Amino acid sequence: MTAATSHSARHRSRHWAARIGAAAALCLAGTLTLGTAPAARATTGAGDPLARYHHQHLHWKSCRLGPDDTTGKELEQAGARCADVTVPLDYARPDGRTITVAISRIRATDTAHRIGALLLNSGGPGGQTIGDPPWVRTAMKEAAARYDVVGVDPRFVGRSTELDCRWPTGSMIRGAGTGRAGFDRMVAFSADLAHRCRTHAGDLLPYATTRNTARDMDVIRAALGERRISYLGYSYGTYLGQVYATMFPGRTDRVVLDGVVDPGRYGPRLLRSTEEANRNALRDWAEWAAAHDTTYGLGRTRSAVLATVNAVRSAAARQPLRLGGHRVDEHALPVVVFNGLSQDNPSAYGDLARAVADLRRAAGGRAVTPSPWLAGSLDFLLTGHDSTYGSAQTAILCGDVAAPRDPETYWRDLRRAGSRDRLFAPVADDINPCAFWEPPRERPTTIRGDLPALLVNATGDPRTTYRGAETVHRNWPSSRLVTLRGADQHAVYGVFGSSCVDATVNAYLTTGRPPAGDVTCSRV
């Protein structure tokens, strides 16, 4: 789950660090005529109620929206073209209102050995993926030439039809605080966010679900003229991939799931399984910060650095800390730390170290201009600039799985955690707007019994824990698990820089044959 929104290795890592939190997102015209793809038409019968969507003509155009569109410029430079796919808002009423899903595509260059389309989803829910084909193709190396690599902004995300609750924040995620008064503030905060969604996006909320996103994926498949699609999903995208493969058996070719979500734990409270992994990641970061004390001054030992973090947390609980135009209180500060712990590399570690140094100076009463990463995190959490991200993410989570409705359920969980974890448990156990949401219209998907997918996970992943990957692997006996050992990393393939992981995934994408057995890679 990501609390903040989506390419060199450094750029890709920042892309993920910016998006992952609870964590962490289109004129030259061409036309795709699906009449030239009878194989795709064979998948949809004459009585198909979705025929007009499956057979639609996609009008390909420049991905660049204007001179300041960095994503569009990168896509254009990589040779991508973009299109809007029309899908029904409500699949039970396909002749009713429609919405659009924005896609980008870089076509295969080795047409003689073309495998097909590779659809991407880089997580969230609510994360944009339309800009990802260029860096994914770089990670794929020689395999890239044999695929049409397709980025998709899912329904209500990014360049697709918008869902905006007009929130004063980019995320529903907060810490509960240290006492009942703080928790009661979070009850009111969550109820207000839910009310804003009903007021400003009530007509869209019932249709913001993973099952509908999977249905959109199958419309995209047909509109591209493909019998089957390959899929690369990260984080929440691994759950989407599991749902798609279950709802549309026989429509997938090669499936790679990186940062694997256990479907049994998926829902509005999925962070409850991450506390221990985040505590371990914090300790590893503190070890690094202690080794760089001359640069950041947070303490010469791991315990000293952790004491600095705790002192800052305690100060914010007593009185909000002023950083630039923001006030960071006991509800926002834990999320800042949480958001800083998804990427295991010196750049991301340095960002968090500078942020903690800024917060410590603010706790000492000094005027502080926050460093760039912290400034972006605070803008995301404490302004409405990224309201659409949090709105879509929350709508999907609440629309997929019902949450407990009684605030006392959350309060009991917080009291049970007690004082043993005052940083991450208040985030993982806190109430959220789903407690005030209408019940989901569909039951959660019961994931299929097996799929020969390639699963990728780091042992120290603080977002989608390694235990979740092991669970999915057990449930899918024909799958293979690629393990990155010794890294507190969320999203590995093409992001972390493991030649072992990348080579294993690329061999599978090229040949379609999974490894003979599970693969373990060291972080070096």
N, C-alpha and C positions, 0 to 999 in steps of 0.2 A: 504494500500500500504506500502510495506516495503522497507526501503532504505538500510538495511544491512542484511547480511545473518544470516538461522538456521543455577538420576533426582529426585532428591528431589525437594521440592517446590522451594527452592532457585535456584537449577540448571535449573528447567523448566522456572523460571522467567528470569534468565539470557539468556537462549536459546531464549526467545521471545524478550527481550530487545536488544539483539545483532542483531536480524533480522528485527525489526520493526522500520521504520524511515519515509520515505516519504510516512521519513517515515514518514528498517531493512531494503547461502541451505543452482562391488561387487564381501579342495574342494572335499569336499565329494559330490558326485553327486547323485541325485535321479531324477526320471522322473514322471511327471504327465501325465497319459494317458487319454485323454479326451474321449476315447471310452467308458470309464466306467461311463460317465455322459450323458446319452441320453437326459435328460431333457434340458441340455444346447443346444444340437444340435437342439432341436425342435424350438429354437428361430431363427435359420438361415436356410433358405430354400435351395433347391438344386441349385437355380440360384443365390445364394448369392455371389456377387463379392468379399466379404471379407472372404469367407469360409476358405481359408488357414490361415488366421490370427485367426479367431474364433476357429479353431480346432487345433491350433499349440500345440505341446508338450513342456511344460515348464520344463527346466532342472534346478532343484533346487540344490543349492550349498552353500558353506560357504559364509557368508556375509563379512568375514574378508579379506581385500585386502593385508594385511601385518602386521608386528609386531607393527607398529605405527598407525594403523587404529583404533582410539578410538571408532568411531561409529560402525564399524564392530565388535569390541570386545564386546560392550554393547549388540548388537543384538545377537551375538553368545551366550553370557551368559544367555540371556533371552529365548533361544531356537528357535530363528528365523532362517529361511533359505531365500536365495535370488535367484532371477531369472531375466533374461532379456526377456522382451516381445517384439516381432518384430511387428512393425506397419508400414503402408505406410507413406512415407514422405508426399505425396499428395493423399488425399482420392479420388480425381477425377481420379487418375491414380493408382489404387491399384496394378497393375502389374509392376509398375515402382520401383524407388529407395525406399529402406526401411531404417528405423532407429530403435533404440532400446529404450525401456522405462524400467528403473530399478525398481524392486519392492522387498519388503521384506514381510515376512509373519510369524506370530506366530499363530499356529493352535489352534482351540478350544480344550479344554481338556474335556469338558462335551459333548461328542459326542451324547449322547442319547437325549440331549435337544438343540442341535446345531441350531442356528438361521440362520447363513450364514456368508458371508464376510462383514466386515466393512472396507471400503476404507477411507483413510485419506488424507487430504491436509491442510497444516498449513500456507498457504498464500504466499505472495510475491506481484505479481507473480515473480517467480524465486526462491522461497524457497525450500530447500530440505525437504522431508518428509520421506525418506526411514528409517531414524533412530528413528522415533517417536513411533512405536508400543510398545516398553517396557514401556515408561512412560504413554502412553494412557491406556494400560492395567492396570497399577497401579491405575489410576483414575477411571477406570470402576469397580473396585472391583469385586464383585461376577458375574457381567454381563460378564466380560472378558472371563470366561470359556466357554461361549456359542457362541463365535465369532472367526472366523479367522480374526485377525487384520492385515491389509495390508497397509504398507507404500509405497508410490509411489513418485519417483522423476519424475515429468512431463517431457514431451519432451523438450530437450535442457537444462535440469537442472541437476546439481549434477552428478550422476553416469549414467544418460541416455546420449544419443548422444549429444555432446557438441555444443553449439553455442557461439563462442567467437569473439567479435569485436576487441579484443586487445586494450582495453581502458586503459588510464592511471589512471583510477578511478574505484571504484566499484558501483558508482551510478550516474545517470544523474541529481539528485536533487542538486540544489544550490540555494542560495539566490541571488536576482537580484542586490544587492548593493544599494547604496543611490542616485545615479544619472544616467544620460544618459550614461556616459562613462562606468560605471559598467555594465549597462544593455547591452550595445554593446559588452562588453567582453563575456557576457553570450550568446548572439546571435552567436558569433564566436565559443564559446565552444560547444554549442549544434550542430551547423552545422558540426563541426569537428567530434563529436561523431557519428553523422548520416553517415558521409562520411566513417569513419572507419568501420561501420557496412556493408555498401554497398561493401566496398573493401574486407573485410575479411570473411563476412558471407552472402553475397548477395544471394547465392543459397538456403539458409535456411530461410531467413527473411519472404518470403510470406507464410510460413507454420507454423510460430510461432504465434498461435492464441488460444484463449480459446475454440473456437468451435472445433478445431483439438484436443486439450487436452481432451475435453469431448468425442470425437470419440475414442481417445485412451483408455479412461476409459471403454468404452463399449467393446472394444476388450479385455481388461483385464478381465472384467466381464465374457465374454464368455470363455476365455482361462482358467479361474479358474473353469469353469463348473457350473456357477451360473445363474439361471433365473433372479434373482434380486439381487441388492446389497444395503446394508445400507451405510450411508455416514456421516462422521464427517469432516466439513470444517471450518477453521478459516480464518477471514480477507478476502483477495482475494479469498480464498477457498470457501467462502460463495457465491460469484458470480459464480465461477465454478460450484458449486452445483446447483444453479438456472438454469444455462445454460444446464447442463446435464439432469436435471429433465424435462426441456422443450424439448430438442432434442430427448430424449428417454423416453417418457411417459410410465409408467407401468414397468419400469426397476428398480425403487427405492423401497426400503422397508422403513426403518427408517432413517430419515434425520435430523441431528442436524447442525445448522449453528450458529457459535459463532463469534461475531464481524461482524455484518451484513452489507454488502455493498448494498446500494440502486442502483439497476441497471440503474435507470434513471440518476444517477450522475457518473456512472462508465466511465472511459476513462483516457486519458493522463493528464487531469487537475482535477482529482478527489480530490486533496488536497484542492481545493478552498472552500470546505464546512467545513473545519476543523479549521479555524483560531480561532474562538471563543472558541471552546473546548480546543485548545492548550493554549490559554491565561488563561483559567480557571485552567488548569492543572499546568501551570507555577506558578500561584498564590498559589495554594495548596502546591506545592513543596516549594515555598519560605516561606510559613508559617512553614513548617516542618524544613527547614534549619535555620530559625530564632530561633526555639526552641532548635536547636542543635548548637548554635553559638559558644559555648565553644569548640566544636570539629572542626568546619569548618571555623569559623571566617568570615562569609559572611555578618553579620549584625544581630542585636538583634530584629529587627521587619521585618515583611513581606515587607514593603515598602523599608527598608534599603537593604534587599537582592535583591529585584527587581532593585534598583538603582545600585547595584554592577553588575548585569547582563547587564544593559544598558551601564554602564561605560566600561565594557569589549567590548561590541559590538561597541561602538563609537571608542575605541582605535584601534580595528581591521580595522575599516573603514579608519582610518587615516594612518595606517601602519601595514602590516602583523605582527602577533605575532609569535615569534620563540619558538617552543616547540620541544626539541630534534632535529631531522632532518627535521621537518616540519615547514612550514610557513602557519599560519592560517589567512586568510583574511576575508573581509566582505562577501564573497560568501560562505565560508566554515563554519564560526562560527555559523550562525543561524541554519545550519543543525545539528551541534553538539548538540545544545540545543534541537532542535526538536527531535533528536534521543533519547535524555535522558528522554522523557516524555511519554512513552507508558506503563510503569509498575508502579503501585501504591503500593510500598512496601519500607521498610527502606533500603534494599540493593540497589535497583535501585536509590532511592533518594540520598543515600550516594555516589554512583558513580557519579551522576551529580554534587553534591556539591563539591566533590574533583576536578572534571573537571573544574568547574567555579573558584575554588581557584587557580588551576594551571594557568588558562588563566589570572587571575588577576595578578599573580606574573609575568607572561610573559609581560603583559601590562606595568608593572612597570620596565621593563628592566632587570629582573633577569633571569639567566639561569635556565631552567626548564626541568626536566625529567618527561614527562607526566605520570600520574597514569595509571594503567593497562586498565581501561575501556576507558579512553580518548586516550591512545596510540592505542588501537584497532580501535576506531572510526576514528582516523586520518589515520591510515594505510589503512582502508577501503576506505575513501574518497579521499585520496591524493596519492595513489599508485595503480598500476594495479594488485595487488595481487588477488583481487576479481572481475576482469573484467568480468568473465563469469556470475556472479550474475547480475550485472547491464545490461549486454548485453541481457540476456534472459528476464529480467524484462521489459526493454524498448521495445524489439522486440514484446512482447506480447501486451503491452499497445498500441503501435503504430499500431499493426496489427489488433487490435480489433475495435478501434474507431478512426476516423480521428480527427486531431487537427487543429486549425486555422493555416494557413500557413504564414500570414502576421505578422512580428514581431511587427508592430504598434498596433496590437490587444492587445498583452501582455503589451506593454508600456502604453497604455491607462488604462488598468486595474490596473497597478502599480501606475500610477499617481492618479487614483481615490481613491486608498487606502491611498495615501498621508502619512502623518506623524502619523496617528492614530495607526499604527502598523508597527514598523520598524523591527520587528523580524520575525513574521510568515507570514505576507502578502507577503513580498519579496520572500519567499519560495513557497507559494501556487500559486502566480500569475506569477511566472517566466516562461520564455520560456523554451522549452525542445526539444530534438531531433525529436520528432514526428512532429514538424513544418516543418521538412526537409525530411520527410518519403514519400515513395510511398503510394498512397491511399490503404486502406484495400481491400482485394479481396472479402470479404463477408460483408453483412450488419450486424450491431449489432443484437444480438438475442432479439426478443420480448418475454419477459419472460411469461410463462404460467399463467393462471388466478388464479389458486389456488393450494395449496399443503399442506397437514396436517403435516408440518414440525415443529420442535421445534427450536425456535429462541432464542438466548442468547445474551444479551448486557448489559454493564455497562452504567449508566447514564452519566458518565463523560469521556467515551472513546474518546481519542483525535485523533484516526485514523479513525475508522468507527463510526461515531457519532450516538448517540441514536436516533436521528431523522430518520436516515436511517432505523434502525430496525423497528421503528414505521410505516414507509412507506411500507416496505415489509409486515409487519403484516396486514396492512389494505388491501393490494392487495391479500393476501392469507387469507381469512376469517376463514378457518379451521385450520390455524396454531395457535400455542400458543407462547407467548412471556414471557421469563424468564428474569426478570430485576434485576440486581445488583445495588442497590441504594447507592450513596455516595462514589463511587470509580472512580478514573480517570484511569481506567484499560482497556487495549486492550487484549482480549483473557481471558476468565474467567474459563470455565470448565477445571478442572484438572491443572490449572495454578495459579489462584489467591488464592485458598484455602478456597472457600466458601462451607461449608458443605451443605447449602441449595441448591445452584445451582447444585453441584455435585450430590446430592441425587435425585433431580428432573430429571436430564438428565439420570442417571442410571436407574431410575424406568421406564422411557420411552424406553430406550434401551432393558430393560429386558422384558417388557410386550407388547411393541408396541402400547400402549395406551397413548396418550398425556394427560396432566393434564386436569381436567374438565374446568378450566379457566386459565387465565394468572397467573403467579406466580411472586411475588415481594420478593426479599431477601435483607436484610440489609448487610452492609459490615462486620459487626462484626462476 
